Amino acid sequence: MSERQSPPLVTIGLPVYNAAPFLEDALRSIFSQTYSFWELVIVDDGSTDESRTVVNKLRDERVRFLFDGKHMGLASRLNDVIRVARGKYIARMDADDLMHPARLQTQLDFLLFHPEVDGVGCGLMVVDRTVEPVGILQHPVDHQTICTNMLRGALIAHATFVAKTGWLQSHPYNEHNHSCEDWELWQRTHSFSHFANLREPLYFYREFQTFSLRKYLFRKTDCVRTIWRHRCRYGTLRTSAACAGHILRIPVYALCTALRLQDYLIRARSRRITPQEARTFRTVIGDIRGKTLPQ
């Protein structure tokens, strides 16, 4: 049996909802990967913009497009990917971001050499509205440190997560949780799973352009609900203090948004990049954006 006829090693799961302005860049970054034995499962979540038009132009046998016209939410669409995935691993990808050409190869190599790990994230390069690199966000590499304070959440960037398909099939997303599906998953599984992170910023995150106070409010509210359900594990006092901390962030972001200062808060969460790093990533991003899609 030829390699192309064999099941791919990794399934890239790409949920799409009204992402037309960013979708071609996301797809270019996928087709720029140095590792090419993948399948791409694109699941549309009832988009009302031109997202379907962009996807329908693709001509590559590795791409599958699922569309049912319904708006079900991210957790539901991630479960759709899990149900149809043929790869041994599933790689998360958001439709408004990009990934470094070496992302899949690097994370897959790590998982193949560390079979005890169920899923691995990576560092993020934060980019602004012009896709200019402005900061780097990195998380701890070992499971114990990643999960050291679960009242604040596991220190994994969800969009960077590459996990064993079997693990995700055993622990699907809670489709009743519409804005912090990752928090709920980490809370439910961290005590018997093994997570890791790579320090390399292999994922380009468009937080500036896609930040929404409404989405932030919904996410924080869902996070508080998720944490509160586990108060028996952490204690009512500790859980109450953690919930209060999340709630108090809401007026801070609301005020900064009203004053048009939200970009400063976003920048503060990542370290400033060096001029050399900026030059390197500008070159990488330029190469990705110059990639021709198979149409």
C-alpha positions in Angstrom: 0.0 0.0 0.0 1.4 3.4 -0.9 1.9 6.2 1.7 -0.8 8.3 0.2 -3.3 5.4 0.4 -2.4 4.7 4.0 -4.2 6.5 6.9 -2.4 9.8 7.5 -0.4 10.2 10.7 -2.1 13.4 11.7 -5.5 14.9 11.1 -5.6 18.7 11.2 -8.9 19.9 12.6 -10.0 23.3 11.3 -13.4 24.5 12.6 -14.6 27.6 10.6 -17.1 30.2 11.5 -17.2 33.5 9.5 -13.4 33.5 9.1 -13.3 34.5 5.4 -10.8 37.5 6.0 -8.3 35.2 7.6 -9.0 31.7 6.2 -6.6 31.8 3.2 -3.7 32.7 5.4 -4.6 29.8 7.7 -4.8 27.4 4.8 -1.5 28.7 3.3 0.2 27.9 6.6 -1.1 24.4 6.5 0.0 23.8 2.9 3.4 25.2 3.9 4.1 22.5 6.4 7.4 20.6 6.0 5.5 17.5 7.1 3.0 16.6 4.4 1.5 13.3 5.3 -1.6 14.8 6.9 -5.3 15.1 6.2 -7.2 18.4 6.7 -10.8 18.2 8.1 -12.5 21.6 7.7 -15.8 21.8 9.6 -18.0 24.8 8.9 -20.1 26.0 11.8 -22.9 27.7 9.8 -20.8 30.5 8.4 -22.8 33.4 6.8 -19.8 35.0 5.1 -17.6 33.8 2.2 -15.8 31.1 4.2 -17.4 28.3 2.2 -16.4 29.9 -1.1 -12.8 30.0 0.0 -12.8 26.3 1.1 -14.7 25.1 -2.0 -11.9 26.4 -4.2 -9.4 23.9 -2.7 -8.3 21.0 -4.9 -6.4 18.5 -2.8 -7.3 14.9 -2.0 -6.0 15.4 1.6 -8.8 17.9 2.3 -12.3 17.0 3.6 -15.0 19.6 4.1 -18.0 19.0 6.4 -21.0 21.4 6.3 -24.5 21.0 7.6 -25.6 24.6 7.7 -26.0 24.6 11.5 -24.3 26.8 14.1 -23.4 24.4 16.9 -20.3 26.0 18.6 -16.7 25.1 18.8 -16.9 22.1 21.2 -19.4 20.4 18.9 -17.3 21.0 15.8 -14.2 19.7 17.5 -16.1 16.5 18.3 -17.1 16.3 14.6 -13.4 16.3 13.8 -12.6 13.6 16.4 -15.4 11.4 15.1 -14.1 11.4 11.5 -10.4 11.7 12.0 -8.3 9.0 10.4 -4.9 10.1 11.8 -3.2 8.7 14.8 -3.0 12.3 16.1 -5.2 15.3 15.8 -3.7 18.8 15.5 -5.9 21.8 16.6 -5.9 24.9 14.4 -8.1 28.0 14.5 -9.2 29.5 11.2 -8.0 33.0 12.0 -4.4 32.0 12.9 -1.3 30.7 11.1 1.2 28.0 12.0 5.0 27.9 11.5 6.0 25.5 8.6 7.8 23.3 11.1 4.9 23.0 13.6 3.5 19.6 12.7 6.9 18.0 12.2 8.2 19.3 15.5 5.2 18.3 17.6 4.7 14.9 16.0 8.4 14.1 16.5 8.0 14.9 20.2 4.9 12.7 20.5 6.5 9.8 18.7 9.6 10.0 21.0 7.4 10.5 24.1 4.6 7.9 23.8 3.6 8.5 27.5 2.4 12.0 26.5 -1.3 12.3 25.6 -1.0 15.8 24.1 1.5 18.6 23.5 1.1 22.3 23.0 3.7 24.8 21.8 4.7 28.5 22.2 2.8 31.3 20.4 4.0 34.2 18.3 1.5 37.0 18.9 0.9 39.0 15.8 -1.0 42.3 15.3 -3.6 43.3 12.8 -1.0 43.5 10.0 0.4 40.1 10.9 3.5 41.8 12.4 5.1 39.8 15.2 4.9 41.7 18.4 5.4 39.2 21.3 6.0 35.6 22.3 4.0 33.6 24.8 5.5 30.4 26.3 4.2 28.0 28.9 5.9 25.4 31.1 7.0 22.2 29.5 6.2 19.5 32.1 2.8 18.2 33.2 3.2 19.0 36.8 4.0 22.6 36.2 1.4 22.9 33.5 -1.3 21.8 36.0 0.2 23.3 39.1 -2.8 25.5 39.8 -5.9 24.2 38.0 -8.0 27.0 39.6 -6.3 29.2 37.1 -6.4 26.6 34.4 -3.9 24.3 32.7 -1.1 26.3 31.0 -1.7 25.1 27.5 -2.7 27.2 24.5 -5.6 25.2 23.2 -5.2 26.1 19.6 -1.6 24.7 19.6 -2.7 21.3 21.1 -1.7 18.1 19.2 -3.1 15.0 20.9 -3.5 11.3 20.4 -6.8 10.6 18.6 -7.6 7.8 20.9 -7.3 10.0 23.9 -9.6 12.6 22.4 -12.1 9.9 21.5 -12.1 8.7 25.1 -12.5 12.3 26.4 -14.7 14.3 23.9 -15.5 18.0 24.5 -18.5 18.9 26.6 -20.8 20.4 24.0 -22.8 22.3 26.6 -19.7 24.4 27.3 -19.7 27.0 24.5 -16.8 29.3 25.4 -14.2 27.5 27.6 -14.3 24.0 26.3 -10.6 23.7 26.8 -10.8 24.6 30.5 -13.5 22.0 31.1 -11.5 19.3 29.2 -8.3 20.1 31.3 -10.2 20.0 34.6 -11.8 16.7 33.7 -8.7 14.9 32.5 -5.5 16.4 34.0 -5.3 14.0 37.0 -5.0 10.9 34.9 -3.4 12.3 31.7 0.0 13.5 30.7 0.4 16.9 29.0 3.5 18.7 27.7 4.5 21.9 25.9 7.3 22.9 23.6 8.9 26.2 24.1 9.2 27.0 20.4 6.7 29.6 19.1 5.3 27.4 16.3 1.9 29.0 16.2 1.0 32.6 15.1 -1.9 34.0 17.1 -4.0 36.9 15.9 -5.3 37.9 19.3 -5.4 41.7 18.5 -7.7 41.4 15.5 -10.1 38.8 16.9 -10.4 40.0 20.5 -14.0 40.7 21.5 -15.2 41.9 24.9 -18.4 39.9 24.5 -16.4 36.7 23.9 -14.1 37.5 26.8 -17.2 38.0 29.1 -18.7 34.7 28.0 -15.4 32.8 28.4 -14.8 34.2 31.9 -18.4 33.4 33.0 -18.1 29.8 31.7 -14.7 29.5 33.4 -16.2 30.5 36.7 -19.0 28.0 36.3 -16.5 25.2 35.4 -14.3 26.0 38.4 -17.2 26.2 40.8 -18.3 22.7 39.8 -15.0 21.4 41.2 -15.2 23.2 44.6 -15.4 19.9 46.5 -11.9 19.0 45.1 -10.3 22.4 45.8 -12.3 23.6 48.8 -15.0 26.2 48.8 -12.8 29.0 50.1 -10.0 28.6 47.5 -12.6 28.1 44.7 -14.5 31.3 45.7 -11.2 33.3 45.7 -10.3 31.9 42.2 -13.8 32.7 40.9 -13.6 36.3 42.3 -10.2 36.8 40.6 -11.7 35.8 37.2 -14.8 38.0 37.8 -12.7 41.0 38.8 -10.8 40.9 35.4 -14.0 41.6 33.6 -14.4 45.3 34.6 -10.7 45.8 33.9 -11.0 44.6 30.3 -14.4 46.4 29.9 -12.8 49.7 31.0 -9.7 49.2 28.8 -11.9 48.3 25.8 -14.0 51.5 26.4 -10.8 53.5 26.5 -9.4 51.6 23.4 -6.5 50.3 25.5 -7.2 46.6 25.2 -4.1 46.2 23.0 -1.9 47.1 25.9 -3.4 44.4 28.0 -2.9 41.9 25.2 0.7 42.9 24.7 1.4 42.6 28.5 0.6 38.9 28.4 3.5 38.1 26.2 7.2 39.0 26.2 8.5 41.5 23.8 10.4 39.9 20.9 14.0 40.8 19.9 14.7 42.6 16.6 16.4 39.4 15.4 13.3 37.3 16.3 11.1 39.8 14.5 13.2 39.6 11.3 13.2 35.9 11.3 9.4 35.6 11.8 8.7 38.3 9.2 10.5 36.1 6.7 8.6 33.0 7.7 5.2 34.8 7.6 6.1 36.3 4.2 6.9 32.9 2.8 3.6 31.5 4.1 1.5 34.3 2.7 3.2 33.9 -0.6 2.2 30.2 -0.8 -0.2 29.3 -3.7 -3.2 27.3 -2.6 -4.1 24.2 -4.7 -7.2 25.4 -6.6 
